[in-house]
Amino acid sequence: MATSIAGLGTALAALGLEPVPDGLQIVDAVADLRFDATRPVLITGLTDDAIPTALQGELSRRYQETHAVSVVTSATGAARVVPATVGGLARLRALPAPLHLYLPPLPWDQDLGSFATVERIVARLRGEGGCPWDRQQTHESLKRYLLEECFEALEALDQGAPGQVAEELGDLLLQVLLHSQIYREEGAFDVHGVLATLASKLIHRHPHVFGNVKVKDADEVVANWEVLKEAEGKVRDSALDRIPAGMPALARAQELQRRAAAVGFDWPEAEGVLQKLSEEVAELKAVTDSGRRRQELGDVIFSVVNAARWLGLDAEEALRMGNARFERRFRDMERRARESGHALSSLDLAALDRLWSEAKAALG
């Protein structure tokens, strides 16, 4: 329900907000709930005595439960202000509609869920009188941290603990903010330039969402994506251009194969891929020269990656999970050996095999 100008005026007068304070945001409760919590907010469009779940969740995310708010009801024409807190809003009942909710501004350093707050913190760390370590970082010195944070985020995603995932994604985001801040200091761009570039790209490359293009499935989306990239002037001399040389080898192999397949260089069916893998293993067995062995082993691994692609699997992820399984089982073997009074290195192959089987049975 739209809120009338007269109704807003009554609510503002009851709150003592005349003249209207600079920066006041007026937000409809059933429309877009995005707002700046460091500025005052008047939420309108509340048509019954229950705070909508989406609004309650957004407020609980942005404000502490003790943050003081004011509820204004003006059903009879005479506005009444009811003091409350964010945490107490869910318990409000029997207030006649329409309602308005006023939230005083938060200090910037309490608006911890805001992108602007984190951006401000990073700028402060890099600024005069900030952190000596952050101030001395360069694009070059930060590269290894960007890579480390990527792998730590992947590990957290594999483990699936939401709190850990949130923390590691935050650490990864910090690297984006640090690089953006350094470029800002150099006069090139800031993080808003990064966001603007991303937003423009997403809109342009998803005409089936933001335009009138129709697609039948995800494969057609990928095909359109490549066409749109070419339309942006990102024409390659080779289908294999712009694959970063620093990518992990398995991931790069998978991308090389995906690009080649996109222009028709691919097996017609999975059986051929698996047969090729068997051939490469046989060739590896047949060679004795160390240089040739390295070459043939590379071919075997490349064929394994191709098989993973045909099976709809990510080879890097599969190996990462395989590493994790091995580590869990091996650590369990060490524990079992210690509990029996032995060092793992003192056991013969039969005993080691028995411990491995026990660990595998116990851990899956």
C-alpha positions in Angstrom: 0.0 0.0 0.0 1.4 3.4 -1.0 1.9 5.9 1.8 0.3 9.3 1.3 2.3 12.5 1.5 0.0 13.7 4.3 0.6 10.4 6.2 4.3 10.9 6.0 4.0 14.5 7.2 2.0 13.3 10.2 4.6 10.7 11.0 7.5 13.1 10.7 5.8 15.7 12.9 5.0 13.1 15.6 8.7 12.0 15.5 9.9 15.6 15.8 11.6 15.4 12.4 10.5 18.8 11.1 12.3 20.2 9.2 13.2 16.9 7.6 16.8 16.0 8.6 19.4 15.8 5.8 20.0 12.3 4.5 16.6 10.9 5.7 15.8 7.8 3.7 12.1 6.8 3.1 11.8 3.1 2.3 8.8 1.0 1.5 8.6 -2.1 3.7 7.3 -4.3 0.9 9.6 -3.0 -1.8 13.4 -2.6 -1.8 14.8 -2.9 1.8 18.3 -1.7 0.8 19.3 1.4 2.7 22.3 3.1 4.4 22.1 2.3 8.2 24.5 5.2 8.9 21.7 7.6 7.8 18.2 8.0 9.4 15.6 5.7 7.9 11.8 5.9 7.9 10.2 2.7 6.8 6.6 3.0 5.5 4.0 0.6 4.1 3.4 -1.5 7.2 -0.2 -2.3 6.9 -0.8 -4.5 10.0 0.6 -5.0 13.5 3.2 -7.7 12.5 6.6 -6.7 11.3 7.2 -8.7 8.0 9.7 -11.5 8.4 12.0 -10.1 5.6 12.1 -6.7 7.3 12.8 -8.2 10.7 15.6 -10.3 9.3 17.2 -7.3 7.6 17.0 -5.1 10.7 18.5 -7.9 12.9 21.3 -8.3 10.5 22.1 -4.5 10.4 21.4 -3.4 13.9 21.9 -4.6 17.5 18.8 -5.9 19.3 19.1 -3.0 21.7 19.1 -0.3 19.0 16.2 2.1 19.9 13.5 2.7 17.2 10.2 4.4 17.1 6.9 3.0 15.7 4.4 5.6 14.6 0.7 4.7 14.1 -1.7 7.2 12.6 -4.8 5.1 11.9 -7.2 7.7 13.5 -5.4 10.7 12.1 -3.7 11.5 15.4 -0.3 10.0 15.3 1.1 8.1 18.3 4.7 7.2 18.8 5.6 3.9 20.5 9.2 3.5 21.6 10.8 0.1 21.0 14.0 -1.7 20.1 15.0 -3.7 17.1 14.9 -6.9 19.2 11.5 -6.0 20.6 9.7 -5.3 17.2 8.6 -8.9 16.8 6.7 -8.7 20.0 4.7 -5.7 19.1 1.0 -6.4 18.7 -2.3 -4.6 18.6 -1.0 -1.4 17.0 -3.5 -0.1 14.4 -2.3 0.3 10.8 -0.9 2.1 8.9 2.4 2.0 10.7 5.8 3.7 10.1 9.1 2.7 11.6 11.8 5.2 12.3 15.4 4.0 12.8 18.0 6.5 14.0 21.4 6.3 12.3 24.2 4.0 13.4 27.8 5.2 13.8 29.7 4.0 10.8 31.9 1.6 12.8 28.8 -0.2 14.1 27.4 -0.8 10.7 29.5 -3.9 10.3 27.4 -5.6 7.7 27.9 -2.8 5.2 30.2 -2.9 2.2 30.9 0.9 2.7 32.1 0.2 6.3 34.6 -2.4 5.2 35.8 -0.1 2.3 36.3 2.7 4.9 38.2 0.4 7.2 40.6 -0.7 4.4 41.2 2.9 3.4 42.0 3.8 7.0 44.4 0.9 7.3 46.2 2.1 4.2 46.0 5.8 5.1 48.2 8.1 7.1 48.6 6.8 10.6 47.2 3.4 9.6 48.7 0.0 9.9 52.4 -0.2 8.9 52.0 -3.6 7.4 49.0 -2.7 5.2 50.6 0.6 4.1 53.7 -1.2 2.8 51.8 -3.7 0.7 51.9 -3.6 -3.1 50.1 -5.5 -5.9 53.2 -7.7 -6.1 53.5 -8.5 -2.4 49.8 -9.2 -2.2 49.7 -11.8 -5.0 50.6 -14.7 -2.8 47.9 -13.8 -0.2 45.3 -13.7 -3.0 46.2 -17.2 -4.1 46.3 -18.5 -0.5 42.9 -17.0 0.3 41.4 -18.6 -2.8 42.6 -22.0 -1.7 41.5 -21.5 1.9 38.0 -20.5 0.7 37.9 -23.6 -1.4 38.8 -25.7 1.6 36.1 -24.1 3.7 33.6 -24.7 0.9 34.6 -28.4 0.9 34.2 -28.7 4.6 30.8 -26.9 4.4 30.8 -25.1 7.8 28.9 -21.9 7.1 30.8 -19.8 9.7 34.1 -20.8 8.3 33.0 -20.2 4.7 31.8 -16.7 5.7 35.2 -16.0 7.3 37.2 -17.2 4.3 35.1 -15.4 1.7 35.6 -12.3 3.8 39.4 -12.8 3.7 39.2 -13.2 -0.1 37.1 -10.1 -0.4 39.8 -8.2 1.6 42.3 -8.9 -1.1 39.9 -7.4 -3.7 39.5 -4.3 -1.5 43.2 -3.9 -0.9 44.1 -4.1 -4.6 41.3 -1.7 -5.4 42.4 0.7 -2.7 46.0 0.7 -4.0 44.7 1.5 -7.5 42.6 4.3 -6.0 45.7 5.8 -4.4 47.4 5.6 -7.8 44.5 7.4 -9.4 43.3 4.5 -11.6 40.0 3.2 -10.2 38.4 2.3 -6.9 36.3 -0.7 -5.8 33.2 1.1 -7.2 34.8 1.0 -10.6 35.3 -2.8 -10.0 31.6 -3.1 -9.1 30.4 -1.0 -12.0 32.5 -3.0 -14.5 31.1 -6.3 -13.0 27.5 -5.0 -13.0 27.7 -3.8 -16.6 29.3 -7.2 -17.7 26.6 -9.2 -15.9 23.7 -7.3 -17.4 25.2 -7.4 -20.9 26.0 -11.1 -20.8 22.6 -12.1 -19.4 20.2 -10.8 -22.0 18.0 -13.8 -21.2 17.5 -12.3 -17.8 17.8 -8.5 -18.3 16.6 -8.4 -21.9 14.3 -10.3 -24.3 16.6 -13.1 -25.4 15.2 -16.7 -24.9 17.4 -19.6 -24.0 16.5 -23.2 -23.6 19.3 -24.4 -21.3 22.6 -23.7 -19.5 24.6 -24.8 -22.6 23.0 -22.2 -24.7 23.8 -19.6 -22.0 27.5 -20.5 -22.3 27.4 -20.3 -26.1 25.8 -16.9 -26.0 28.3 -15.8 -23.3 31.2 -16.4 -25.8 29.4 -14.6 -28.6 28.8 -11.6 -26.3 32.4 -11.5 -25.2 33.4 -11.3 -28.9 30.9 -8.5 -29.4 32.7 -6.6 -26.6 35.9 -6.7 -28.6 37.5 -9.5 -26.7 38.5 -11.4 -29.9 41.1 -14.0 -29.5 43.8 -15.0 -32.0 43.4 -18.5 -30.5 40.6 -20.3 -28.7 43.2 -20.9 -26.0 44.1 -17.2 -25.4 43.6 -15.6 -22.0 43.9 -18.9 -19.9 46.1 -17.8 -17.0 49.5 -19.6 -17.0 49.5 -19.5 -13.2 46.3 -21.6 -12.8 46.7 -24.9 -11.0 47.7 -27.4 -13.6 44.6 -29.6 -13.4 42.2 -26.6 -13.6 44.2 -25.2 -16.6 44.1 -28.6 -18.3 40.3 -28.7 -17.9 39.9 -25.2 -19.3 42.2 -26.0 -22.3 40.1 -29.0 -23.1 36.8 -27.0 -22.6 38.0 -24.3 -25.0 39.1 -26.9 -27.6 35.8 -28.7 -27.3 33.9 -25.5 -27.8 35.3 -25.3 -31.4 34.6 -28.9 -32.1 37.9 -30.6 -31.1 36.4 -33.3 -28.9 35.5 -36.9 -28.7 32.1 -37.8 -29.9 31.3 -39.9 -26.8 32.8 -40.8 -23.4 33.9 -44.3 -24.5 36.6 -42.8 -26.7 37.9 -40.7 -23.8 38.2 -43.7 -21.5 39.8 -45.8 -24.2 42.4 -43.0 -24.8 43.1 -43.0 -21.0 43.8 -46.8 -21.2 46.1 -46.2 -24.1 48.1 -43.5 -22.3 48.5 -45.8 -19.2 49.8 -48.6 -21.5 52.3 -46.2 -23.0 53.5 -45.1 -19.6 54.1 -48.7 -18.6 56.1 -49.3 -21.8 58.7 -46.5 -21.4 61.9 -46.7 -19.2 63.6 -43.4 -20.0 62.9 -40.8 -17.3 62.2 -38.0 -19.7 59.7 -40.1 -21.7 58.1 -41.2 -18.4 57.5 -37.6 -17.4 56.0 -36.9 -20.8 53.8 -40.0 -20.8 52.7 -39.4 -17.2 51.6 -35.9 -18.2 49.6 -37.4 -21.0 47.9 -39.8 -18.5 47.0 -37.0 -16.2 45.7 -34.9 -19.1 43.6 -37.8 -20.2 42.3 -38.2 -16.6 41.2 -34.5 -16.6 39.5 -35.1 -19.9 37.6 -38.1 -18.5 36.6 -35.9 -15.5 35.2 -33.3 -17.9 33.2 -35.9 -19.8 31.8 -37.2 -16.5 30.7 -33.7 -15.5 33.3 -33.4 -12.8 35.9 -30.8 -11.9 39.3 -32.5 -11.8 40.8 -30.0 -9.4 38.0 -30.4 -7.0 38.0 -34.1 -7.3 41.7 -34.3 -6.5 41.4 -31.8 -3.7 38.7 -34.0 -2.1 40.8 -37.1 -2.7 43.7 -35.4 -0.9 41.4 -34.6 2.0 40.2 -38.2 2.2 43.8 -39.6 2.2 44.8 -37.1 4.9 41.9 -38.1 7.1 42.6 -41.8 6.7 46.3 -41.5 7.2 45.9 -39.5 10.4 43.5 -42.1 11.6 46.1 -44.8 10.9 48.6 -42.9 12.9 46.2 -42.6 15.8 45.4 -46.3 15.7 49.1 -47.2 15.7 49.8 -44.9 18.6 47.0 -46.3 20.6 48.4 -49.8 20.1 51.8 -48.6 21.3 53.6 -48.6 17.9 55.0 -46.0 15.6 53.6 -46.2 12.1 57.1 -46.4 10.6 57.8 -49.6 12.6 54.9 -51.6 11.1 55.3 -54.0 8.2 53.3 -53.7 5.0 50.6 -56.2 6.1 50.0 -54.2 9.3 49.9 -50.9 7.4 47.4 -52.4 5.0 45.2 -53.6 7.9 45.2 -50.1 9.5 44.4 -48.5 6.2 41.4 -50.8 5.7 40.2 -50.0 9.3 40.6 -46.3 8.7 38.8 -46.5 5.4 35.9 -48.5 6.9 35.6 -46.1 9.8 35.8 -42.8 7.8 34.3 -43.9 4.5 
